[in-house]
Amino acid sequence: MIARHLIATSGEFARYLRTETVGGVVLLVAAAIAVLWANSPFADAYRIMRETVVGPAALHLDLTLAQWATDGVLAVFFLVVGLELKRELVTGELSSARQALLPVAAALGGMIVPAGLALLVGGGAPGMEQAWAIPVATDIAFALGVLALAGSALPVTARVFLLGLAVADDLGAIAVIAIVFSSGLNLLALGVAAAGALLYWWLQRRRVRAWWIYVPLGVAVWIAVHDAGIHATVAGVLLGLLTRVRPDDDERFAPALRLEHRLQPWSAGVCVPVFALFAAGVPVGPSALREVVGNPVPLAVIVGLLVGKVVGILGASWLAIRLTPACRPRGLGWRDMAAVSMLGGVGFTVSLLIAELSLTGSVLDAAKAAVLIASAVATLLGAAMLVRRGRVHAALADDHTSGGEPGRAAA
């Protein structure tokens, strides 16, 4: 009886964690704890915890807890991202060229313009040769959570557009991580990773469903990718993209959907918050804030996220609609699109990851503080814009219901 109650309770908790709003709140709480801890009298304990080394040296896995959070725990998040990418590419919003035009164009604009502005603002500052990549990312979970909370009155096409944009953006950010932050490739380990991925694909084709085969195989691929010199989170994306997404006649759900359903609560409720706990603990005192304002690298990050994202997403969307068969999402005006584009400035998880990969020392802390500041401002501005647009749509719906002349939500 007690066991049945515990199973039911855990199931309800998992369903609760699957909602974007709750996932965003848990992430925010973890980040707040990290910032408070790092700026408290117990800051040394936080630093010692981050720098504690665990793991077998024989497998080159003698990593600090902070590295385990970045390379290991976050790989589960990227596995879920890979599953979402595969589903969208095969059966979702990115499954046809016409459907994919607008979100892909918006994602490209939301990566190129922030990177360009960051390079322009950062100039030749030390670290900018890789730090330009920090503002290219959008935190899909956090952005969707803000939209669910503040933009519920907008047409459902707003969520579809943001989801497609964020998924394409994630694919671009993953490519940047794989290309820019790979060094000293170990060809033997790379071959082992490729063989493991090929075996995973073959098992999927053969309809093998034994979890006790897939779990050790996935861990082996992760270790090989890590040892190959490629950032280990790429292993999660790779396995997600190789997972079968179309169900057979005798299956109720495809393996990709089943795996995503099981892993998403762990990703949202444990993995991403743990990463935030280890990554978001940066000094926010007067001297740290002076470093943010006075150093060109964190300034470049803030300008890239707050200005580059909205200009790039909105500008690329306008060009795509003018020059290609792409069309504006049904029911959304340009002001609605601007509000959704503002959420692109919520970099958070992947931006913090890229900051960890590209910088060190005090400039790393300043860049991470810049990510937190820019993400918070983008969240507040985006939420305010979404609430405003929601009221406009609600008023238009009331006018239409009462038989009045409907206004124009667009423009």
C-alpha positions in Angstrom: 0.0 0.0 0.0 2.8 2.4 1.0 4.8 1.4 -2.1 1.8 2.0 -4.4 1.3 5.4 -2.8 5.0 6.3 -3.3 4.9 5.2 -6.9 1.8 7.3 -7.5 3.4 10.3 -5.7 6.6 10.0 -7.8 4.5 9.8 -10.9 2.6 13.0 -10.0 5.9 14.7 -9.2 7.4 13.7 -12.5 4.3 15.1 -14.4 4.7 18.3 -12.3 8.3 18.7 -13.4 7.4 18.2 -17.0 5.7 21.6 -17.2 7.9 24.4 -18.5 6.9 26.8 -15.7 8.0 24.5 -12.9 11.3 23.6 -14.7 12.1 27.3 -15.0 11.3 27.9 -11.3 13.5 25.0 -10.1 16.3 26.3 -12.3 15.9 29.9 -11.0 15.9 28.6 -7.3 19.1 26.7 -7.9 20.8 29.7 -9.5 19.7 31.9 -6.6 21.1 29.5 -4.1 24.4 29.4 -5.9 24.7 33.2 -6.1 23.7 33.6 -2.4 26.1 30.9 -1.3 29.0 32.3 -3.3 28.5 35.7 -1.8 28.0 34.5 1.8 30.5 33.9 4.6 30.5 30.3 3.5 31.9 31.2 0.0 35.1 29.1 0.7 32.9 26.0 1.2 31.3 26.7 -2.2 34.7 27.0 -3.9 36.0 23.8 -2.2 32.9 21.9 -3.2 33.3 23.0 -6.9 37.0 22.1 -6.9 36.7 18.6 -5.2 38.1 16.0 -7.5 36.4 12.6 -7.9 36.5 9.8 -10.5 38.9 7.2 -11.8 42.1 8.7 -13.3 42.6 5.5 -15.4 39.7 6.6 -17.6 40.7 10.3 -17.5 37.6 10.9 -15.4 39.3 12.4 -12.3 37.2 15.6 -12.6 36.2 18.3 -10.2 32.5 18.3 -9.2 32.1 21.4 -11.3 33.4 19.6 -14.3 31.1 16.6 -13.6 28.2 19.0 -13.5 29.3 20.5 -16.9 30.4 17.4 -18.7 28.4 14.6 -17.0 25.1 15.8 -15.5 24.4 18.2 -18.3 24.8 15.4 -20.9 21.4 14.1 -19.8 19.9 17.6 -20.6 21.5 17.5 -24.0 20.2 13.9 -24.6 16.7 15.3 -24.0 17.5 18.2 -26.4 18.7 15.6 -29.0 15.4 13.7 -28.6 13.4 16.9 -29.0 15.5 17.9 -32.1 15.0 14.5 -33.7 11.2 14.6 -33.1 11.0 18.2 -34.5 13.1 17.3 -37.5 11.1 14.1 -38.4 7.5 14.8 -37.3 7.4 18.4 -35.9 7.8 22.0 -36.9 11.2 21.4 -38.7 10.0 18.4 -40.7 9.5 20.2 -43.9 11.4 23.0 -45.6 8.5 25.4 -45.6 7.8 24.8 -41.9 11.5 25.1 -41.0 12.2 28.3 -43.0 11.0 30.8 -40.4 12.4 29.2 -37.1 15.7 28.3 -38.8 16.1 31.8 -40.2 15.2 33.3 -36.9 17.7 31.0 -35.1 20.5 31.9 -37.5 19.8 35.6 -37.1 19.7 35.1 -33.3 23.2 33.6 -33.5 25.0 35.6 -36.1 23.9 39.1 -34.9 24.7 38.5 -31.2 28.1 37.0 -32.1 28.8 39.9 -34.4 27.8 42.5 -31.8 29.9 40.7 -29.2 33.0 40.8 -31.4 32.3 44.5 -32.1 31.9 45.5 -28.5 34.6 43.1 -27.2 37.1 44.2 -29.8 40.5 42.5 -29.2 40.0 41.9 -25.5 41.7 38.8 -24.1 39.3 35.8 -24.3 37.0 37.2 -27.0 38.4 34.8 -29.6 36.1 32.2 -28.0 33.8 34.3 -25.7 31.9 35.6 -28.8 30.0 32.3 -28.6 28.5 33.0 -25.2 25.5 35.1 -26.4 24.5 32.8 -29.3 22.5 30.4 -27.1 18.9 30.5 -25.9 17.8 28.6 -22.8 14.9 26.6 -24.2 13.4 25.5 -20.9 13.6 28.9 -19.2 12.3 30.8 -22.3 9.3 28.4 -22.7 8.7 28.7 -19.0 8.4 32.5 -19.2 6.2 32.2 -22.2 3.9 29.7 -20.4 3.7 32.0 -17.4 3.3 35.4 -19.0 2.1 34.7 -22.6 -0.7 32.3 -22.0 -3.2 34.7 -23.7 -1.2 34.7 -26.9 -2.1 32.3 -29.7 -0.6 28.8 -29.5 1.5 29.6 -32.6 3.7 31.8 -30.3 4.8 28.7 -28.4 5.3 26.8 -31.7 7.5 29.5 -33.1 9.6 29.8 -29.9 10.0 26.1 -29.7 11.1 25.8 -33.3 13.4 28.7 -32.9 14.9 27.4 -29.6 15.4 23.9 -31.1 17.2 25.2 -34.1 19.2 27.6 -31.9 20.2 24.6 -29.7 21.4 22.7 -32.8 23.5 25.7 -33.7 24.9 26.1 -30.2 25.7 22.3 -30.1 27.6 22.7 -33.4 29.6 25.7 -32.0 30.5 23.7 -28.9 31.6 20.7 -31.0 33.7 22.7 -33.4 35.0 25.6 -31.4 35.7 23.8 -28.1 37.2 20.6 -29.4 41.0 20.4 -29.1 43.7 17.7 -29.4 41.4 15.0 -30.9 42.1 11.5 -29.9 41.4 9.5 -33.0 41.3 6.1 -31.3 38.7 7.4 -28.7 36.8 9.1 -31.6 36.7 5.7 -33.4 35.4 4.0 -30.3 32.7 6.7 -29.9 31.7 6.3 -33.6 31.5 2.5 -33.2 29.4 2.8 -30.1 27.0 5.3 -31.8 26.8 2.9 -34.8 25.9 0.0 -32.5 23.2 2.1 -30.8 21.7 3.0 -34.2 21.8 -0.7 -35.2 20.1 -1.8 -32.0 17.4 0.9 -32.6 16.9 -0.5 -36.2 16.7 -4.0 -34.8 14.0 -2.8 -32.3 16.0 -3.9 -29.3 14.4 -2.4 -26.2 16.6 -3.7 -23.3 17.5 -0.8 -21.1 20.4 -2.8 -19.6 22.1 -2.8 -23.0 21.5 0.9 -23.8 22.6 2.4 -20.4 26.1 0.9 -20.4 26.4 1.6 -24.1 25.4 5.2 -23.6 27.9 5.6 -20.8 30.7 4.1 -23.0 29.9 6.5 -25.8 30.0 9.4 -23.3 33.4 8.3 -22.0 34.8 7.9 -25.5 33.5 11.3 -26.6 35.0 12.9 -23.5 38.4 11.1 -24.1 38.3 12.1 -27.8 38.6 15.8 -26.9 35.1 16.7 -27.9 32.9 18.2 -25.3 31.1 15.2 -23.6 27.6 16.7 -23.8 27.8 16.2 -27.6 27.4 12.4 -26.8 23.9 13.1 -25.4 22.8 15.0 -28.5 24.3 12.3 -30.8 22.4 9.4 -29.1 19.2 11.5 -29.0 19.4 12.1 -32.8 20.0 8.3 -33.4 16.9 7.3 -31.4 14.0 6.0 -33.4 11.2 8.6 -33.5 8.4 6.8 -35.6 6.5 4.1 -33.7 5.9 0.7 -35.3 2.4 -0.7 -35.7 2.6 -2.6 -32.5 4.0 0.3 -30.5 1.9 2.9 -28.8 4.8 5.4 -28.6 8.1 5.6 -30.4 11.3 5.0 -28.3 12.3 8.6 -28.6 9.1 9.8 -27.1 9.2 7.2 -24.3 12.8 8.1 -23.4 12.1 11.8 -23.5 9.1 11.2 -21.2 11.2 9.3 -18.7 14.2 11.6 -18.8 12.6 15.1 -19.0 11.7 15.2 -15.3 15.2 14.2 -14.3 16.7 16.8 -16.7 14.4 19.6 -15.6 14.3 18.7 -11.9 17.8 17.5 -11.2 20.4 17.8 -14.0 19.9 21.4 -15.1 19.5 22.8 -11.5 22.6 20.9 -10.4 24.5 22.5 -13.2 23.1 25.9 -12.3 24.1 25.3 -8.7 27.8 24.8 -9.7 27.9 27.3 -12.5 25.9 30.3 -11.3 27.8 31.0 -8.1 29.6 34.2 -9.0 30.6 37.3 -6.9 28.0 40.1 -7.3 29.6 42.7 -4.9 30.6 46.2 -6.0 34.0 45.1 -7.2 32.5 42.3 -9.3 29.9 44.6 -10.8 32.7 47.1 -11.7 34.4 44.3 -13.5 31.2 43.6 -15.4 30.8 47.3 -16.4 34.5 48.0 -17.0 35.5 44.8 -18.8 34.7 44.6 -22.6 34.0 40.8 -22.5 31.0 40.9 -20.1 29.7 44.0 -21.8 29.9 42.2 -25.1 27.9 39.3 -23.6 25.2 41.7 -22.3 24.9 43.6 -25.6 24.9 40.3 -27.5 22.1 38.8 -25.4 19.9 41.9 -24.9 20.3 43.7 -28.2 21.7 41.1 -30.6 19.1 38.4 -29.9 16.0 40.5 -30.4 17.4 42.3 -33.4 18.8 39.1 -35.0 15.6 37.0 -34.4 13.2 39.7 -35.5 15.3 41.0 -38.4 15.9 37.5 -39.8 12.2 36.7 -39.4 11.3 39.8 -41.4 13.8 39.0 -44.1 12.6 35.3 -44.3 9.0 36.4 -44.7 9.8 39.0 -47.3 12.3 36.9 -49.4 11.1 33.3 -49.0 7.8 31.3 -48.9 7.9 31.5 -45.1 4.9 33.3 -43.5 4.3 34.9 -40.1 2.8 32.5 -37.5 -1.0 32.6 -37.6 -2.5 35.1 -35.2 0.8 36.8 -34.3 1.6 40.4 -35.2 5.1 41.9 -35.3 4.7 43.3 -31.8 3.9 39.7 -30.6 7.0 38.5 -32.5 9.1 41.2 -30.8 7.9 40.0 -27.4 8.8 36.4 -28.2 12.1 37.4 -29.7 13.0 39.2 -26.4 12.9 35.7 -24.7 15.8 34.7 -27.0 18.0 36.9 -24.7 17.5 34.3 -21.9 20.8 32.5 -22.5 21.3 31.0 -19.0 22.2 27.2 -19.2 24.0 26.9 -22.5 25.5 30.5 -22.3 26.9 29.6 -18.8 28.3 26.4 -20.3 30.0 28.2 -23.1 31.4 30.7 -20.6 32.9 27.9 -18.6 34.5 26.4 -21.7 35.9 29.7 -23.1 37.2 31.7 -20.1 39.0 31.4 -16.9 39.7 33.5 -13.8 38.1 36.8 -12.9 36.9 37.4 -16.5 35.0 34.1 -16.3 33.1 35.2 -13.2 32.4 38.6 -14.8 31.1 36.9 -18.0 28.9 34.5 -16.0 27.5 37.5 -14.0 26.8 39.2 -17.3 24.9 36.1 -18.5 22.8 36.1 -15.3 22.1 39.9 -15.5 21.2 39.8 -19.2 19.0 36.7 -18.8 17.2 38.3 -15.8 16.6 41.6 -17.8 15.5 39.7 -20.9 13.1 37.6 -18.7 11.5 40.8 -17.1 11.3 42.7 -20.4 10.0 39.7 -22.3 7.4 38.9 -19.6 6.2 42.5 -19.5 5.9 42.6 -23.3 4.0 39.3 -23.3 1.6 40.4 -20.7 0.9 43.6 -22.6 0.3 41.7 -25.9 -1.9 39.2 -24.0 -4.1 42.0 -22.9 -4.4 43.2 -26.4 -5.4 39.8 -27.7 -7.9 39.4 -24.8 -9.5 42.7 -25.7 -9.7 41.7 -29.4 -11.3 38.4 -28.4 -13.9 40.3 -26.3 -14.6 42.7 -29.1 -15.1 39.8 -31.5 -17.4 37.9 -29.0 -19.5 41.0 -28.4 -19.9 41.5 -32.1 -17.8 44.7 -32.3 -15.3 45.5 -35.0 -12.1 43.6 -34.3 -8.9 45.5 -34.2 -5.6 44.5 -35.5 -3.3 42.5 -33.3 -0.6 42.7 -35.8 1.6 45.7 -36.5 
